[in-house]
Structures are given as C-alpha cells and as structure tokens.
Amino acid sequence: MTTPEVDIVVPVRVGATNPQLRFALRSWAENLPHRHVWLVGHKPAWVRGVKHLPTRQTSTKYQNTTHAVRQACVTAGVSETFLLCNDDFFVMSPQDEGMPVLHRGPVSDVEAYYAGRASGRYLRGLRETRDLLVSLGHENPLSYELHVPLPVEKEAMLKALGIGKRLEVVHKRTLYGNLAGLGGEEIRDVKVLNRGPKFDRASAFLSTMPDSFSNGLVGQHIRAVFPRPGRYEVGGR
C-alpha cells in the first residue's frame, strides 16, 4: 500500500489532445490519494496544477517511456516512492488506504496469451525480460504489465533499468517488480480493447484504447462517472 505523500508519474506522448488523460486526471483527483502529479514528456495546454518534466521523445514509444521513468527517478522533487501510471489508467473507486501492489500472474501465462494473438517487439521484449530474470535466479517471474498504477521506489527502479539497459523493449514494470520482490495480489488485466459491453462496471480500475474510449460503451461509462472538470483542468474546480 502507498500513502498520500506519494506522487503520480505519467509519461505523456507529444502532440495529442488526449481526452483519456483528461478523465484519468479526474479519476486520480477523486479516487487515488497522492501529493503531486508529474507529467513527463508533453503537457497539454488544458492541464493545470501539475508538475511537468519535459523530455525528448525521439525513439520508439517503449524507449521513450523508459527514458521518462528514468528521468522521474533522478528528479529530486519526485517522491522517493511514486505511482507509475499511463495516461489511460482510470481509478474508478476510492483507494483510501493507498494503491495496492497488483500483478498479472506468471510471465509464462502472459506469454501464452500474447503468443496466440500477436508478435513483434512487445512479445520479444516480454521473452527477453523473462530470460533476463531467469538468468538472475527468478525461475518463474511474475508479470507486472497491468494497466493499473504501480508503486515504484526510485532507487530500485533505477537499478532495474540499469540491469535491463541492453534490452530494446524492456518490460520495466515486470523487471522492477521481480527484482524488488514486490509480490502483491493477482488480478486480470483491465484493458478494454473494443467498443462492446464486455467489461466489469464494478472494477476499481479500467483502461482503454483510444477507440474504445471515444466510441465504446466503456468510454461512455467512464465519462458518466467523472462528468465534471477537476482540479487539474483549466476551468475545473
């Protein structure tokens, strides 16, 4: 569990109007105890009241986000433990006792899921991260590649990123979580990929694709839960 003294760190890509970030910020303001929000990378013009850490984004999305996390870890103003989020993580119910540590189960199970659906750099990065962990004595590592906030200790994350620096697509949450011995509770991933009704409306956490947010029932649900501008928006309360 985390405390209200932790910061939220979220890498943000350049150029998008980013309606998902708007509602993610509303959900964090309402339901996720924290001190500051740090946007690392891009800060949209409509955002107010956050800390901003500009970064260059000249590599792949995987390398850009790894660079963003590293920069947060070496920035003195960021809390020593922070919550690592993406800009499409929605916290749907109050986490009054702080953010728990959650994982997705064994990496081997997650690999089997992706091997039947996709290939490419992400799957290769999963396998290379797993092989690295196995070589370091973690014979059956857990996957922390969930679309929910992850509590991160700066020093331990920097150590993990150093160990994984030669991987093109390092699964940094998984590498960090296993090296740091986080443990935690297993849940299913909360990412909603399509427009249909198959999502858990009672879930404490949700995440979306751009299309499922803009055009799907899950997006309608999220917008209905957080209809009013919050403290991180120009014109918000």
Secondary structure as the mmCIF struct_conf table of DSSP 4:
data_model
#
loop_
_struct_conf.conf_type_id
_struct_conf.id
_struct_conf.beg_label_comp_id
_struct_conf.beg_label_asym_id
_struct_conf.beg_label_seq_id
_struct_conf.end_label_comp_id
_struct_conf.end_label_asym_id
_struct_conf.end_label_seq_id
TURN_TY1_P TURN_TY1_P1 PRO A 4 GLU A 5
STRN STRN1 ASP A 7 VAL A 12
BEND BEND1 VAL A 14 GLY A 15
HELX_RH_AL_P HELX_RH_AL_P1 PRO A 19 ASN A 31
BEND BEND2 LEU A 32 LEU A 32
BEND BEND3 ARG A 35 ARG A 35
STRN STRN2 VAL A 37 GLY A 41
TURN_TY1_P TURN_TY1_P2 ALA A 45 TRP A 46
STRN STRN3 VAL A 47 VAL A 47
BEND BEND4 GLY A 49 GLY A 49
STRN STRN4 LYS A 51 LEU A 53
BEND BEND5 SER A 59 SER A 59
HELX_RH_AL_P HELX_RH_AL_P2 LYS A 61 CYS A 73
TURN_TY1_P TURN_TY1_P3 VAL A 74 VAL A 74
TURN_TY1_P TURN_TY1_P4 ALA A 76 GLY A 77
BEND BEND6 VAL A 78 VAL A 78
BEND BEND7 GLU A 80 GLU A 80
STRN STRN5 THR A 81 LEU A 84
TURN_TY1_P TURN_TY1_P5 ASP A 87 ASP A 88
STRN STRN6 PHE A 89 VAL A 91
BEND BEND8 SER A 93 SER A 93
TURN_TY1_P TURN_TY1_P6 ASP A 96 GLU A 97
HELX_LH_PP_P HELX_LH_PP_P1 MET A 99 VAL A 101
STRN STRN7 LEU A 102 HIS A 103
BEND BEND9 GLY A 105 GLY A 105
STRN STRN8 PRO A 106 PRO A 106
HELX_RH_AL_P HELX_RH_AL_P3 VAL A 107 ALA A 115
TURN_TY1_P TURN_TY1_P7 GLY A 116 ARG A 117
BEND BEND10 GLY A 120 GLY A 120
HELX_RH_AL_P HELX_RH_AL_P4 ARG A 121 SER A 135
TURN_TY1_P TURN_TY1_P8 LEU A 136 GLY A 137
BEND BEND11 GLU A 139 ASN A 140
HELX_LH_PP_P HELX_LH_PP_P2 PRO A 141 PRO A 141
STRN STRN9 LEU A 142 LEU A 142
HELX_LH_PP_P HELX_LH_PP_P3 SER A 143 SER A 143
BEND BEND12 HIS A 147 VAL A 148
STRN STRN10 LEU A 150 GLU A 153
HELX_RH_AL_P HELX_RH_AL_P5 LYS A 154 ILE A 163
TURN_TY1_P TURN_TY1_P9 GLY A 164 ARG A 166
TURN_TY1_P TURN_TY1_P10 GLU A 168 VAL A 169
HELX_RH_AL_P HELX_RH_AL_P6 LYS A 172 LEU A 179
TURN_TY1_P TURN_TY1_P11 ALA A 180 GLY A 181
STRN STRN11 GLU A 185 GLU A 186
STRN STRN12 LYS A 191 VAL A 192
BEND BEND13 ASN A 194 PRO A 197
BEND BEND14 PHE A 199 PHE A 199
TURN_TY1_P TURN_TY1_P12 ARG A 201 ALA A 202
BEND BEND15 ALA A 204 ALA A 204
STRN STRN13 PHE A 205 THR A 208
HELX_RH_AL_P HELX_RH_AL_P7 PRO A 210 ASN A 215
BEND BEND16 GLY A 216 GLY A 216
HELX_RH_AL_P HELX_RH_AL_P8 LEU A 217 VAL A 225
BEND BEND17 PHE A 226 PHE A 226
BEND BEND18 ARG A 228 ARG A 228
TURN_TY1_P TURN_TY1_P13 ARG A 231 TYR A 232
STRN STRN14 GLU A 233 GLU A 233
TURN_TY1_P TURN_TY1_P14 VAL A 234 GLY A 235
#
